[in-house]
């Protein structure tokens, strides 16, 4: 339970093939390194390298996951508008 109380980031990466991946991490830059090592998500492992293009900090895991779910429901154009802001 204490682990969930730590601040988290919702983040987005652009994959080599131009697709976008959204996730949650305690440190997005470290998580991107792992994505590029092929650790974790199968989606990004097959599309390396990935580049961090957006992140937003949240006070806890629950809120970051809520934002992740929201973003994953969006169309590509909406995600790109968020990145451009």
C-alpha angles and dihedrals in degrees: 000000000000090000090059090055093063118103114264138189129227106214142181129209132191113226126217090259093052096256120132127231124195124199147148126251142157090232115020095193092054090045091053089054088055092047088054091050088055093249119142123356115056088207094065095035089067093045104048139188101052128186127210107239103164143010138172127194123231130186093236147009096259094059093044091052090048090055091046091054091048093051093045089058092057128096117252093255091056091050090051091051089054090052092049094054 
